[in-house]
Amino acid sequence: MSIEQRDQLVYVDNGAGDEPLSTREMNPLFSSVLEARLARRQVLKGSAGAAALGFFGLGLAGCNSDSDDDDAGEVPAGDLLGFSAVATSTADEIVVPEGYSYQVIIPWGTPILGSFPSFSVNNTGDDQAEQVGSHHDGMHFYPINDSSEDGLLVLNHEYVEPRLMHASAQGVSLSSGATPPLVGGLRPADEVRKEMNAHGVSVVRIVKGANNEWSVQPDGMNRRITALTPMEIHGPVRGTDFVKTLYSPNGTMTRGTLNNCGNGYTPWGTYMAAEENWAGYFTNKGDNPREHSRYGVPSGTGRWAWELADNGADEYIRFDASIKAADATGDYRNEPVCFGWMVEIDPFDPSSNPKKRTSMGRFGHEGVVFAPAEEGKPVVCYSGDDSRFEYIYKFVTASNYNAATANGSMLDEGILYVAKFNDDGTGEWMPLVYGENGLTDANGFTSQADVLVNTRLAADFMGATPMDRPEWGAVDPANGDVYFTLTNNTRRDDSNLNEANPRAANNHGHIICWKEDGEQAATTFTWDIFLFAGDAGESGVENNKGSDPNGNDLTAENILSSPDGLWIDPDSRVWIQMDSGWDDPFGNCAMLVADPTTGDMKRFLVGPIDQEITGITMTPDQKTLFINVQHPGEGTSGAQFAAGSYSSSWPDNTPSTRPPRSSTVVVWKNDGGVVGS
């Protein structure tokens, strides 16, 4: 995400990214970490076996793609990055390497079902329910009949920009993220409905045609899942007092999913949507239980003032979590507890209810990444809590994987762990299990449901390592190495440094990686820092310089800031997406690719003005890449907006006639080869 809720309590909206850049001098610990990292690599080169060489950037060659084409995905060893790096750019366009082409598809408002209403700022809330949502984010391609030319593209819609959505906002001077003015202290209900229906997830069937171009297909599997969609609650929290509401007095159902940032895809073929910065959507004007306070539910008006819809309908007033009745079944005091989960969606069954899997913990899920499933072993997945000084988690199923029978019920029983990164390069997974290690009634935890509802508090109690905004994760399919982006943390200072987060005033972030000790479900691991994001010395501030996986200074070909989106393809290329830049020397947000074996890294793509590159997936043959461009033109000032102009007009390039719109970008290699090779 970008200039929205950046930690659990504070919204930042300065129109220029997270926060002003710091000029703090480099802390000496940063230099020592680089030296120690390189020294550890030399030791491993000299003494470790092949398994250890898969770590610390010295990895095994990537495995090949599984596809109908026996030659697909086969790339010569040492030639993973077969493209020329693109330069930084400040143009309002997509830039791809020489020999590549791209197409823009499914911008916000694209009709996909129902009456197929055309996009317009005059669309109603019901129109929006039949159109692709806003602010595209995490995404996965599900092939139909194993095809690389026909499939379901499933994507998240993280949040909305109300000033771009409503005819009533035209001509009003509004800054980014601002809610349109209230009318008599209330919001028009249909505007609220439109914003709710622009959230959630889209399932869209797309087909490849002539000239490598893709088109939307009218299909019964096309679907919108929104902030209004009925959803089931599963796992240990189901049916407990924590989630009983006026809507679901037995605590088994809720409505909608919010702020879906990153995603995941399960070994059995379903989609996981993450609920990230959901807390600010609510308000609590009285009682403030720990289930609200530790997550930042405000006491003032909710983020979009949905609770103030002028028709007073139940689907809107639920965003006021104040106590209004004798017990929880008469009001919505527990509504915020119904959010903060991973949501499982079956993309091939449009009649199915999405399921919130509470065993995986409640926090600001950036996404979830599954390790390759192995027959007869537990399923393992990882998730980051994207706020400053929050944690990285791992979930291990209680049952073992069987490809013939595996389904989402596997995610309802298991152990949730939180990571502790020791300063000596080792780490441990600490179980968040009621009755163990002090998670008991004596310390305020009354059940496993309590531990999961208050995951952050349980992790606090266990002494987990506070990280610099852990966002997307990825697992290398060749060797099981795990990578996580730590986007930035300008609030870290000399008093709270640790070896895993060693930079004070961490403007640009870094990527951490680890290898589990033995099997993926192990409870100990060995970690390293994969790279430090930053400039190539242009700022003159040593603390802002970046280094590549080999410890070398970054160059014009690979400087980056705020790594966010992350994915490792079947050949082990590490794709890294930026969520900051927009200024010298970084230019517009970009996507880079790293080779974990050689440590080489190049810039592959640059996006238009005032956006972030996010979401990434490929077709099975690896010849088509999909990425998302979110919130282009977000830097538009209130004065520009009132005048009918925007800092970006992407993708329509028709200034003053349409607002800029988040969209998906399709990229392919002109010679028909594997993207990135």
C-alpha positions, 0 to 999 in steps of 0.5 A: 500500500502507499500513503494510507494507514502505515502503522497501527495508529497513524494515517500518513497523507503527505502526498509524497510517500511514507514520510520525509526522508531522514538525514540521520548518519549511518549507525555503526551496526549497519557496517558491521552487519554487512561485514559479518554477512560477507564473512559468513558467506565466505565460511559457507563457500568453503565448508558447507554442503550443497544444501547450505549453498542454497542460502545466503545468495549462493543458491542452487539453480532454479527448477523448471516450470511444470507445463504442457511444453516440455521446453517451457521454463528451461533456462541455461544455468547462470543466465536467469536475467537475460534482459537489459536493465531499463533506466529509471523513469518519471514518464507517465507510461510503462517502461519495459526492456528492449524486446518486450511488449505490454498491454493494459487490461481490466482497469477499475470499472471494467464490466465483468458480469450482470448488466455489464455497465460501462465505467463512469464516475456516475456509476451507482453502487450496484453498478460497481458490484458488476465491475472490476474493483479499485486499487488493484493489488495481490493477484494470481492466474488460475489456468483453465484446463492447464492452459496458458492462454485461458484462465481466471485472473483473481485480484485484490482491491486494497482500498478506494479513492473517494474523490475519484469515484463520485460525481459529487466530488467533482470541482471540490478541492480534495486531497488524496485519501479525503472523504467527500464532504458530509451532507448534513453530517451524513454520507449519501448511502449509495456513495458508501455502497459504491466504495464498499463494492470497489473493495474486495476481490475480482474473479475475471476470465481472460483469454489470449487472442491475436498479437498476444493480447488478452480480453475479458470473457463473459463467463459464469465464473466471473465474480465480485467479492466485496465488503458486503459479501456473506462470509463464513468464520472457521477455525478456533474463533468460530462460534465464540463470544469474540465474533457474535454480532447482531448479524450473526448471533451464533458467531459463524458468519460476517459480511465482507472483506477489507483492505485486501493487500497481498494474496496467496494461493493454496496447494489445493488451488484456492485463493487467499486474500489478506486483510491488512489495514482494516482497523481504521474503517471502524470507530469505537466511541466508548469501550475500547477493549484490547481487541480494538486498541492493540489494532488501532480502531479509532474513537473518531469517525471511521476512515471513510465514514461508512457508519454515517450512511444517511439511510442508517442501514445495518450493513453500514452502521456495523462500522460503529463498534460502540456498545449500544445494546445489553450484549454483543448480539444486539450491536456491532461491538465485535465487528472489528474482530471479524476482520484481520484474517486470511480469507479463502476463496474458491475461484471456480465456485462462484456460489461458495461463501468465502471463509475466514481462516482464524487459525492463521491469526488476526493482524494486519496480514500483508499476504500469505506464501505457501511453501511447496507442499510435500506428500505426507508432510504438513502444509507450511505458510508464512505471513507478515504483519505490515506495520512498524515494529510488527512481526513475521508469522508461520503456520503449520497444519496439524494434518499432513498433505494428501494431494487427492484430498487436501482442502481448506479445512487443513487450515483450521487446525495447526500451530501459529508461530511467531519469529524471533531473529537472534543477533547471531544469525539463528532464529526460532519459531515460538508457538502461540498456543494457549496454555504454553509458555505463559499464554495462560489465564494468569497472563490474560489469555483465556483460550486458543481463540483469545490467543488468535484474536489477540495475536499481536498481544500474544506475540508481544508477550512471547518476545518476538522480534519487531520488524521494519514493516514485514510485507510480502513473502516468497519461497524459492521452489528450488530449495525452500529458502524464504524471503520477506520484504521489510519495506521501511521504518523511519521510526526505528532509532539507535535505541531499538536496533537489532541485527535483523533490522539494523538501520536507524531511520530506515527510509528505504527498507531491506529484504531478509531471508532464511533457511529452515533447519531441516524440514520446512516445518522446523522450529529453528532457522538460519537467517541473513539479509538478502539486500539493503534497498537505497540509492547509489550514494546520490544522497550523500547519506551513508545510511541511505545507500543500498547494497545488492545480494553480494554486498556491493553498492547498488548502481543506476541499474538497480537502485530501489526504495521500499521493497514491497511486492515479492515473488519467486518464479519457477526458475528462482528469479526473485521479483521485487516491486517498489512502493516508494520513489516518485523522486530523485534518484529512484524515479517512478515505482519500479519492479526489479529481478534478482538472481539469488545464485549470482547476486545479480539484480536489474530493473525490469519495469517502471510504472507511470506517475504516482503509483506503486507496482504490485501484484504479480503472477505468470501463466504456467508456460512463464511466457506471460507476466501480469502485474498491477499498477495501483493508484496512478495519479495519487499525488494529485493536489487538491487544487489540481483535482478541483480544476479537473486535472490530475498528476497522471492520466494513466492508462487512458491518457485523456487528461480532464476526461477520466480520473486515473485508474488502477489497472493490470499490465500484461508483459511478454517477450516478443520472441515468445520466450520465458519472461525475464530470461 
